């Protein structure tokens, strides 16, 4: 399972939406994720991948694709260390 698929699973579970509607262009608002859902998703992703996502970075995410790209980059950086 790719990083994107894992994150999609996490968000779908938290927001209780069908994961098929979550695309890279989807905004959190479009998938009906409120601020608590977003925080829960961030925490779950941090725990799943062993990374930390600073609040100032998380606020820059415009859509699901931004979130996935950030996590993919962070995981790649961690693997290099």
Backbone as a chain_set.jsonl record, in Angstrom:
{"seq": "XXXXXXXXXXXXXXXXXXXXXXXXXXXXXXXXXXXXXXXXXXXXXXXXXXXXXXXXXXXXXXXXXXXXXXXXXXXXXXXXX", "coords": {"N": [[0.857, -1.186, 0.0], [0.599, 2.173, -0.873], [1.935, 5.335, 0.352], [0.093, 7.366, -0.136], [-2.286, 5.873, -0.387], [-2.495, 4.826, 2.197], [-2.837, 7.171, 3.725], [-5.219, 8.075, 2.62], [-6.94, 6.046, 3.496], [-6.851, 6.493, 6.283], [-7.963, 9.098, 6.485], [-10.493, 8.672, 5.346], [-11.582, 6.91, 7.19], [-11.668, 8.481, 9.539], [-13.292, 10.654, 8.755], [-15.491, 9.368, 7.888], [-16.208, 8.958, 5.198], [-16.578, 7.711, 1.851], [-13.697, 6.325, 0.574], [-13.206, 6.539, -2.121], [-14.029, 8.997, -3.005], [-12.083, 10.729, -2.295], [-9.703, 12.566, -3.699], [-6.554, 13.682, -5.091], [-6.974, 16.333, -5.558], [-8.99, 17.028, -3.859], [-10.344, 19.106, -1.345], [-10.171, 19.559, 2.22], [-12.534, 20.539, 3.128], [-14.299, 19.8, 1.09], [-14.432, 17.065, 1.49], [-15.816, 16.994, 3.738], [-14.467, 17.331, 6.179], [-14.026, 18.479, 9.367], [-12.351, 20.847, 11.582], [-11.487, 19.356, 13.808], [-11.454, 16.766, 12.747], [-9.378, 17.077, 10.919], [-7.193, 17.545, 12.621], [-7.167, 15.087, 13.995], [-6.558, 13.411, 11.845], [-4.013, 14.353, 11.159], [-2.545, 13.654, 13.482], [-2.872, 10.854, 13.455], [-1.566, 10.224, 11.054], [1.011, 11.14, 11.635], [1.69, 9.324, 13.676], [1.479, 6.894, 12.291], [3.502, 7.075, 10.33], [5.726, 7.858, 11.741], [6.594, 10.516, 11.891], [6.798, 14.123, 12.351], [4.495, 16.718, 11.979], [4.671, 19.996, 11.717], [2.524, 22.607, 12.96], [2.53, 25.002, 11.471], [3.26, 24.105, 8.969], [1.185, 22.318, 8.372], [-0.938, 24.064, 8.097], [-0.567, 25.066, 5.593], [-1.502, 23.246, 3.774], [-3.506, 22.897, 1.03], [-5.091, 21.045, -0.15], [-5.877, 17.495, -0.38], [-3.814, 16.359, -1.889], [-1.615, 18.07, -1.391], [-1.136, 17.461, 1.283], [-0.471, 14.725, 1.112], [1.839, 14.857, -0.532], [3.566, 16.304, 1.14], [3.871, 14.486, 3.301], [4.994, 12.284, 1.947], [7.465, 13.39, 1.161], [8.6, 13.959, 3.686], [8.777, 11.357, 4.8], [10.568, 10.214, 2.992], [12.819, 11.781, 3.573], [13.315, 10.975, 6.203], [14.015, 8.321, 5.779], [16.507, 8.593, 4.611], [18.139, 9.32, 6.645]], "CA": [[0.0, 0.0, 0.0], [1.403, 3.392, -0.972], [1.702, 6.353, 1.379], [-1.167, 8.027, -0.48], [-3.4, 4.97, -0.049], [-2.595, 4.755, 3.655], [-3.406, 8.43, 4.206], [-6.619, 8.077, 2.177], [-7.644, 5.148, 4.43], [-6.942, 7.183, 7.576], [-8.913, 10.205, 6.377], [-11.827, 8.105, 5.105], [-12.049, 6.336, 8.458], [-11.951, 9.57, 10.476], [-14.399, 11.493, 8.28], [-16.587, 8.453, 7.533], [-16.609, 9.112, 3.802], [-16.056, 6.678, 0.968], [-12.363, 6.76, 0.159], [-13.168, 6.773, -3.57], [-14.279, 10.418, -3.307], [-10.911, 11.505, -1.893], [-8.701, 12.649, -4.757], [-5.466, 14.609, -4.745], [-7.482, 17.704, -5.667], [-10.032, 17.243, -2.839], [-10.021, 19.903, -0.162], [-10.736, 18.955, 3.425], [-13.931, 20.989, 3.184], [-15.061, 18.978, 0.137], [-14.668, 15.724, 2.042], [-16.57, 17.223, 4.968], [-13.595, 17.203, 7.345], [-13.968, 19.695, 10.181], [-11.014, 21.072, 12.137], [-11.134, 18.229, 14.672], [-11.1, 15.66, 11.846], [-8.054, 17.354, 10.352], [-6.216, 17.318, 13.693], [-7.097, 13.637, 14.203], [-5.856, 12.842, 10.692], [-2.595, 14.7, 11.296], [-1.981, 12.83, 14.557], [-2.836, 9.467, 12.978], [-0.522, 10.12, 10.031], [2.289, 11.261, 12.346], [1.937, 8.049, 14.367], [1.65, 5.84, 11.291], [4.76, 7.193, 9.589], [6.821, 8.225, 12.632], [7.075, 11.864, 11.554], [6.082, 15.212, 13.006], [4.044, 17.735, 11.026], [4.467, 21.245, 12.453], [1.266, 23.3, 12.676], [2.686, 25.992, 10.403], [3.271, 23.365, 7.701], [-0.159, 21.767, 8.161], [-1.823, 25.149, 7.673], [-0.311, 25.346, 4.179], [-2.144, 22.243, 2.923], [-4.705, 23.385, 0.363], [-5.904, 19.892, -0.529], [-5.352, 16.183, -0.011], [-2.543, 16.165, -2.584], [-0.563, 18.791, -0.653], [-0.898, 16.669, 2.486], [0.231, 13.505, 0.692], [3.184, 15.23, -0.995], [4.361, 16.665, 2.314], [4.192, 13.256, 4.035], [5.925, 11.503, 1.119], [8.774, 14.038, 1.273], [9.109, 13.758, 5.053], [9.128, 9.947, 4.951], [11.789, 10.03, 2.203], [13.901, 12.397, 4.335], [13.591, 10.117, 7.363], [14.686, 7.116, 5.314], [17.88, 8.93, 4.274], [18.895, 9.553, 7.893]], "C": [[0.895, 1.238, 0.0], [1.09, 4.335, 0.195], [0.361, 7.03, 1.122], [-2.367, 7.159, -0.089], [-3.601, 4.87, 1.462], [-3.24, 6.015, 4.231], [-4.88, 8.512, 3.828], [-7.461, 7.209, 3.122], [-7.878, 5.845, 5.773], [-8.015, 8.27, 7.521], [-10.333, 9.688, 6.167], [-12.42, 7.548, 6.394], [-12.474, 7.436, 9.431], [-13.187, 10.363, 10.058], [-15.638, 10.681, 7.915], [-17.131, 8.736, 6.128], [-16.007, 7.961, 3.003], [-14.707, 7.156, 0.434], [-12.265, 7.044, -1.339], [-13.427, 8.244, -3.923], [-13.081, 11.304, -2.948], [-9.863, 11.437, -3.003], [-7.613, 13.627, -4.322], [-5.939, 16.062, -4.781], [-8.521, 18.031, -4.595], [-9.525, 18.125, -1.707], [-10.64, 19.208, 1.045], [-12.201, 19.345, 3.575], [-14.805, 20.118, 2.276], [-15.341, 17.563, 0.664], [-15.304, 15.806, 3.429], [-15.744, 16.988, 6.243], [-13.593, 18.524, 8.106], [-12.578, 19.802, 10.806], [-10.573, 19.937, 13.056], [-10.733, 17.019, 13.835], [-9.693, 15.844, 11.293], [-6.977, 17.092, 11.396], [-6.052, 15.815, 13.94], [-6.331, 12.964, 13.066], [-4.361, 13.127, 10.781], [-1.919, 13.815, 12.336], [-1.844, 11.375, 14.097], [-1.728, 9.262, 11.947], [0.856, 10.224, 10.681], [2.657, 9.94, 13.019], [2.228, 6.927, 13.374], [3.031, 5.872, 10.65], [5.953, 7.616, 10.451], [7.441, 9.575, 12.29], [6.314, 12.888, 12.388], [5.733, 16.242, 11.947], [3.77, 19.013, 11.813], [3.172, 21.943, 12.023], [1.395, 24.279, 11.511], [2.754, 25.328, 9.023], [1.867, 22.855, 7.373], [-1.121, 22.841, 7.659], [-1.659, 25.492, 6.196], [-1.022, 24.369, 3.25], [-3.449, 22.788, 2.351], [-5.665, 22.24, 0.02], [-5.226, 18.593, -0.1], [-3.979, 15.935, -0.651], [-1.383, 16.863, -1.895], [-0.151, 17.996, 0.585], [-0.068, 15.44, 2.146], [1.669, 13.828, 0.274], [4.102, 15.564, 0.174], [4.808, 15.396, 3.053], [5.189, 12.406, 3.239], [7.342, 12.065, 1.219], [9.407, 13.817, 2.641], [9.552, 12.311, 5.269], [10.424, 9.66, 4.191], [13.0, 10.615, 2.935], [14.303, 11.52, 5.514], [14.335, 8.865, 6.957], [16.146, 7.348, 4.983], [18.747, 9.032, 5.515], [19.371, 8.241, 8.474]], "O": [[1.837, 1.331, 0.787], [0.113, 4.15, 0.92], [-0.418, 7.244, 2.051], [-3.343, 7.656, 0.473], [-4.732, 4.835, 1.947], [-4.089, 5.934, 5.119], [-5.701, 8.967, 4.625], [-8.567, 7.595, 3.5], [-8.976, 5.789, 6.326], [-8.871, 8.353, 8.402], [-11.276, 10.218, 6.754], [-13.614, 7.696, 6.654], [-13.52, 7.332, 10.073], [-14.027, 10.703, 10.891], [-16.705, 11.242, 7.664], [-18.341, 8.751, 5.902], [-15.046, 7.324, 3.434], [-14.597, 8.263, -0.093], [-11.336, 7.72, -1.778], [-13.083, 8.687, -5.018], [-13.07, 12.493, -3.264], [-9.225, 10.407, -3.22], [-7.747, 14.311, -3.307], [-5.367, 16.921, -4.11], [-8.895, 19.193, -4.438], [-8.431, 17.923, -1.182], [-11.527, 18.367, 0.9], [-13.009, 18.571, 4.089], [-15.916, 19.744, 2.651], [-16.353, 16.951, 0.326], [-15.328, 14.834, 4.184], [-16.262, 16.507, 7.251], [-13.208, 19.56, 7.565], [-11.727, 18.941, 10.582], [-9.391, 19.591, 13.076], [-9.778, 16.321, 14.174], [-8.917, 14.892, 11.207], [-5.954, 16.48, 11.088], [-4.93, 15.326, 14.079], [-5.545, 12.047, 13.304], [-3.539, 12.25, 10.512], [-0.835, 13.286, 12.091], [-0.813, 10.743, 14.329], [-1.035, 8.245, 11.966], [1.77, 9.482, 10.32], [3.801, 9.493, 12.94], [3.12, 6.108, 13.596], [3.657, 4.831, 10.449], [7.07, 7.722, 9.946], [8.655, 9.756, 12.387], [5.321, 12.567, 13.042], [6.568, 16.598, 11.115], [2.755, 19.11, 12.502], [2.778, 21.871, 10.859], [0.5, 24.382, 10.671], [2.35, 25.925, 8.025], [1.416, 22.951, 6.231], [-2.023, 22.546, 6.875], [-2.526, 26.142, 5.613], [-1.134, 24.634, 2.053], [-4.379, 23.101, 3.093], [-6.876, 22.432, -0.087], [-4.137, 18.606, 0.473], [-3.09, 15.366, -0.018], [-0.285, 16.313, -1.82], [1.035, 17.875, 0.892], [0.923, 15.149, 2.815], [2.605, 13.143, 0.685], [5.264, 15.161, 0.2], [5.983, 15.251, 3.39], [6.133, 11.866, 3.816], [8.306, 11.31, 1.347], [10.599, 13.526, 2.745], [10.603, 12.073, 5.865], [11.286, 8.939, 4.694], [14.08, 10.023, 2.923], [15.489, 11.343, 5.79], [15.194, 8.386, 7.698], [16.952, 6.421, 5.057], [19.962, 8.848, 5.442], [20.022, 8.229, 9.519]]}, "num_chains": 1, "name": "protein.A"}
